[in-house]
Amino acid sequence: MVPRILRRQHVEAQTGLSRSNIYDLIAREEFPRPIKIGARAVGWIETDIVDWINSKIEAAQREGIK
C-alpha cells in the first residue's frame, strides 16, 4: 500500500487540534514532524498520524478515561 501524505487541514480535522497546537506539540517532540513535499509545502505521513491518535486512545484507556 502506498503511504498517503496529509496536508495540515486534514491533520487538523483528523486530530481535532488547531494549527498552533500542532506546531507547539511538534516543538515539544510530542507530535509527528511533517515532511517537505514542495518548495513551500509540507505534509504528514498518514500512518504517523494514525499511530499518534491510537497512542492517545490507548493512554486514555489505561488511565480509565474514555
DRENNU-742168 format. One record per residue (C-alpha): x, y, z; chain. Coordinates in steps of 0.25 Angstrom, whole numbers, plus 5000, padded with zeros to 4 digits. Each point is the difference from the previous one (the first is absolute). Layout:
BEGIN
((X Y Z) "A")
...
***
This chain:
BEGIN
((5000 5000 5000) "A")
((5005 5014 4996) "A")
((5001 5009 5012) "A")
((4991 5012 5000) "A")
((5005 5014 5003) "A")
((4990 5009 5007) "A")
((5000 5015 5000) "A")
((4999 5008 5012) "A")
((4985 5003 4999) "A")
((4997 4985 4999) "A")
((5009 4998 5012) "A")
((4992 5010 5008) "A")
((4987 4993 4996) "A")
((5006 4986 5004) "A")
((5005 5004 5013) "A")
((4991 5012 5005) "A")
((5013 5008 5002) "A")
((5002 5015 4995) "A")
((5012 5004 4992) "A")
((5007 5006 5012) "A")
((4997 4988 5009) "A")
((5006 4991 4989) "A")
((5013 5008 4999) "A")
((5001 5002 5015) "A")
((4999 4985 5001) "A")
((5011 4998 4989) "A")
((5009 5010 5007) "A")
((4999 4992 5013) "A")
((5002 4987 4992) "A")
((4986 4995 5004) "A")
((4994 4999 4985) "A")
((5006 4995 4987) "A")
((5008 5009 4992) "A")
((4995 5004 4986) "A")
((5008 4996 4988) "A")
((5004 5010 4989) "A")
((4992 4998 4987) "A")
((5003 5012 4992) "A")
((5007 5013 5001) "A")
((4990 5006 5010) "A")
((4991 4988 5003) "A")
((5001 4990 5011) "A")
((4991 4988 5003) "A")
((4999 4988 5010) "A")
((5001 4986 4998) "A")
((4986 4994 5002) "A")
((5005 4988 5008) "A")
((5008 5009 5010) "A")
((4987 5008 5003) "A")
((4992 4987 5001) "A")
((5011 4995 5010) "A")
((5000 5013 5008) "A")
((4985 4999 5001) "A")
((5000 4986 5004) "A")
((5010 5002 5011) "A")
((4992 5011 5006) "A")
((4988 4991 5000) "A")
((5008 4989 5007) "A")
((5005 5010 5010) "A")
((4986 5005 5003) "A")
((4995 4985 5002) "A")
((5012 4997 5009) "A")
((4996 5012 5009) "A")
((4985 4996 5000) "A")
((4996 5012 4991) "A")
((4991 4997 4988) "A")
***
